[in-house]
Structures are given as structure tokens and as C-alpha cells.
Amino acid sequence: MVFAVGPRLHAGPRCRAKAVRRVKLVGAVLAAAPRSAECCARVTIDGRPPAAAARLTERLYTRLPVSNEPPETDQPAPTAQPATAQPATARPLGCLIEIVETLVLTIVIFWVIQTFVAQPYKIQQESMHGTLEPNQYVLVDKLTPRFDSYSRGDIIVFHPILRPDSCSAAGTPLEAEGDSNTPYIKRVIGEPGDLVQLRNGTVWVNGAQLNEPYTEGRPTQITGGQSSWIVPADRLFVMGDNRPNSADSRQFGPICISDVIGRAWLRYWPLNTLGILQTPTYDVPPASPTPSPAGLVQPMPAALEPARP
């Protein structure tokens, strides 16, 4: 094979009769021809003698690299076949595992929120009429009471359990059917150490009369045979806003703080009643520094109205 670089090569008649292939490279033309002694003897380069032409041809042949490019032909190059996509392998077991993981994660998140953060409740009775009506829904905050104690005026949800001796002792369900899992919803009137008194249809705390616009002028009557309570250190005195139709601490005495579920702070359903449940402020003197024991807790009433979740 002879590479032509620079001077043009001339082949004799017998060499031209043989097949000659040329390949174009970048900046050079590759010419292939038979290497017979008889052909090379007749090659001349710009009029040089055959011996000199043969030596030059041999030097060109030995020094230049041989191209691995295929020779040009008139036949069209084969067309590359497009890669066909392999069908995806079905993974029914993998999909099932992902669905189960999603369901478990959803249940765990829901449980954490309902147990430690907030929980919705439905109002079913009329003890909070004027503030909360039956079939309304409230959201009960369980998180902030862990570091912010309940205050006078808060609306709370609690388990109706009577514990006359100690809040750590076993109690008696307040409902006639004995279902202590049905919560009540009331307003905090007396904090630990407060002296709560009922006088002529009004409520007095630590010697000061409460201004209670949420009762809508309804009088607060004595319903349990007692008109004065000193709230123990681990309890709260609660009453419903609808005083004539509310079973509350006037009947069963102060409730244990440990039985309180949380603080109702948002009314969210129906949407036209959406709003924050505001906590009123009272001009009340400080509570007594030495609360009395739980000896003032009264017996439970015959029937109470729950606020079911």
C-alpha cells in the first residue's frame, strides 16, 4: 500500500490497469495499489528514475501510519437499528409494601397529633348554649397546657370522673350509664386556692363578683345544696355558660386537673361559626395561698350532659 503525500504519484499502464482505491483523510489522500516489483519499477515521481522512485515509495510506505478506516464503497452504510425499550417488570409486592408503609405512617402521624397536639370534639348538649351550640365542632389544644396552666375563663374538655378523696385514687364515672370516656365541656371559674361563692344568682370569687357576659343574663342558682367552695390545689371549679341547664361543679364539686383533656380554643364547624374561643379577663383578687383539701367535693348528680368527641 502506498500513501501519497506531497508530490503526485504516477503509475504505469500495467499498474493503472489494476484496481486502485483511494480514501480521503483530513488533510491527506490515501491511495492503495499493488506492491509488485514490476509495477514499482515503472513508477516515476516527477521524472525521477525508477530506482529512486522505488526507494522514495518504500520510505513513504514504511514511515506513514496505515489507516484502519474502511475503504469507500458505493454501497450505503448499514443503518443502526434503534434500541427497543425493554418492558418494565411488574412489582406487585413492591407496590403493596409502599402502600402499607404509607398507611402506617399516616396512622402514626394521626395518632401523635390526636394524642399530644390537638383533637376535634363535637358539642352534643346545651350546657354551653350562647357560646357553643349543639352539633358545632371545636378543636381542643392538648399541647400548651403541658407548660401553661389552665386559667379562669378557659373552656376545657375533661373526663367526668368523681374522685372525692384524691386525684390519684380510683374514681367513679359521673354519667349514669357509667361511661367515663364521654367527655364534658365547661368553663373554668375557680382556680386552685380560689374561694367560689354563689350569692343571689351571681358568682363571687375571692370576694369579688365575676362579670360574666357569656351567661346572657341567666342567673346562677344553687343546684347541689352547697353555695361555697374552696378549690383544692390539684383541682378546678367549672360551670357551663347555660347555668339553668348545666350539670357542673355545683353538683359534683371541683374536678381534678389530671382528668382535663385540653383547652378548647377554636370553633371550626359549621364554617359560618368559625372563630377563636376568647378567654375573658376578670378583676379578681389573688387566690388563697393555702387551698383546702378535697373534702368539699359533692356527690354526683343523677344525669349529666356530655360533650361527645
Residue pairs with C-beta under 8 A, 6 or more apart in sequence:
1 32
1 33
1 35
1 61
1 66
2 9
2 31
2 32
2 33
2 35
2 57
2 60
2 61
3 28
3 30
3 31
3 60
3 61
3 64
4 28
4 29
4 30
4 31
4 60
5 28
5 60
5 64
7 45
7 46
8 46
9 31
9 43
9 45
9 57
10 43
10 44
10 45
11 20
11 33
11 39
11 42
11 43
12 39
12 42
12 43
14 38
14 39
14 42
15 33
15 34
15 39
15 42
15 43
18 33
18 34
18 39
20 31
20 32
20 33
21 31
21 32
21 71
21 72
22 29
22 30
22 31
22 32
22 72
23 29
23 30
23 32
23 67
23 69
23 71
23 72
24 30
24 72
25 67
25 69
30 67
30 69
32 71
33 39
35 61
40 50
40 53
40 54
40 57
41 50
41 54
42 50
43 50
43 53
43 54
43 57
44 50
44 53
45 52
45 53
45 56
45 57
48 56
113 119
115 142
116 142
116 143
117 141
117 142
117 143
118 139
118 140
118 141
118 142
118 143
118 262
119 139
119 140
119 142
119 261
119 262
119 309
120 137
120 138
120 139
120 140
120 268
120 309
121 137
121 138
121 139
121 140
121 157
121 183
121 185
121 264
121 307
121 308
121 309
122 135
122 136
122 137
122 307
122 308
122 309
123 132
123 133
123 134
123 135
123 136
123 137
123 138
123 185
123 307
124 134
124 135
124 305
124 306
124 307
124 308
125 134
125 305
125 306
125 307
126 133
126 134
126 242
126 245
126 305
127 184
127 185
127 186
127 240
127 241
127 242
127 245
127 246
127 247
127 248
127 305
127 307
128 155
128 185
128 186
128 187
128 240
128 241
128 242
128 246
128 307
129 241
129 242
129 245
130 214
130 215
130 216
130 241
130 242
131 155
131 187
131 214
131 241
131 277
132 138
132 155
132 185
132 241
132 264
132 267
132 277
133 273
136 267
136 269
136 270
136 273
137 267
137 268
137 269
138 155
138 185
138 264
138 265
138 266
138 267
138 268
138 277
139 264
139 265
139 266
139 268
140 157
140 261
140 262
140 263
140 264
140 265
141 262
141 263
141 264
141 265
142 261
142 262
144 263
145 260
145 262
145 263
150 156
150 188
150 191
150 236
150 257
150 260
150 263
151 188
151 191
151 279
152 188
152 189
152 190
152 191
152 194
152 205
152 282
152 284
153 187
153 188
153 279
153 280
153 281
153 282
154 187
154 188
154 263
154 279
155 185
155 186
155 187
155 188
155 263
155 264
155 265
155 277
155 279
156 185
156 186
156 187
156 188
156 236
156 238
156 260
156 261
156 262
156 263
156 264
157 183
157 184
157 185
157 260
157 261
157 262
157 263
157 264
157 307
158 183
158 184
158 186
158 238
158 255
158 259
158 260
158 261
159 180
159 181
159 183
159 184
159 259
159 260
159 261
160 173
160 174
160 175
160 180
160 182
160 183
160 184
160 252
160 259
160 304
160 306
161 171
161 172
161 173
161 174
161 180
161 256
161 259
162 171
162 172
162 173
162 174
162 252
162 253
162 297
162 299
162 300
163 169
163 170
163 171
163 172
163 256
163 259
163 294
163 297
164 253
164 294
164 297
165 294
166 294
167 234
167 235
167 256
167 257
167 258
167 259
167 294
168 258
171 180
171 256
171 259
172 300
173 179
173 180
174 180
174 184
174 252
174 300
174 301
174 304
175 182
175 303
175 304
175 306
176 302
176 303
176 304
182 306
182 308
183 261
183 306
183 307
183 308
183 309
184 304
184 305
184 306
184 307
185 264
185 307
186 238
186 239
186 240
186 246
186 248
186 249
187 214
187 238
187 239
187 240
187 241
188 236
188 237
188 238
189 196
189 203
189 205
189 210
189 237
189 238
189 239
189 249
190 196
190 205
190 229
190 231
190 236
190 237
190 249
190 254
191 231
191 236
191 237
191 287
192 231
192 232
192 233
192 234
192 235
192 236
192 257
192 287
192 291
193 230
193 231
193 233
193 287
193 288
193 289
193 290
193 291
194 205
194 206
194 230
194 231
194 237
194 284
194 287
194 288
195 205
195 206
195 207
195 228
195 229
195 230
195 231
195 287
195 288
196 203
196 204
196 205
196 228
196 229
196 230
196 231
196 237
196 249
197 203
197 204
197 205
197 227
197 228
197 229
198 204
198 220
198 221
198 222
198 227
198 228
198 250
199 209
199 227
201 219
201 220
201 221
202 209
202 210
202 219
202 220
203 209
203 210
203 212
203 220
203 239
204 210
205 282
205 284
206 284
206 285
206 286
206 287
206 288
207 285
208 282
208 283
208 284
208 285
210 282
210 284
211 280
211 282
211 283
212 241
212 280
213 280
214 241
214 280
215 241
215 242
215 243
216 241
218 242
218 243
218 244
219 243
219 244
220 239
220 243
221 243
221 244
222 250
223 247
223 250
223 251
224 250
224 251
224 252
224 298
224 301
225 298
226 250
226 296
226 298
229 237
229 249
229 253
229 254
229 296
230 288
230 291
230 292
230 296
231 237
231 254
231 287
231 291
232 254
232 291
232 292
232 293
232 294
232 296
233 291
234 256
234 257
234 258
235 254
235 255
235 256
235 257
235 294
236 254
236 255
236 257
236 260
237 249
237 254
238 248
238 249
238 254
238 255
239 246
239 248
239 249
239 250
240 246
240 247
240 248
245 305
246 305
247 301
247 303
247 304
247 305
249 255
250 298
251 298
251 299
251 300
251 301
251 304
252 297
252 298
252 299
252 300
252 301
253 294
253 296
253 297
253 298
254 294
254 296
254 297
264 277
265 276
265 277
266 274
266 275
266 276
266 277
267 273
267 274
267 275
267 276
267 277
268 274
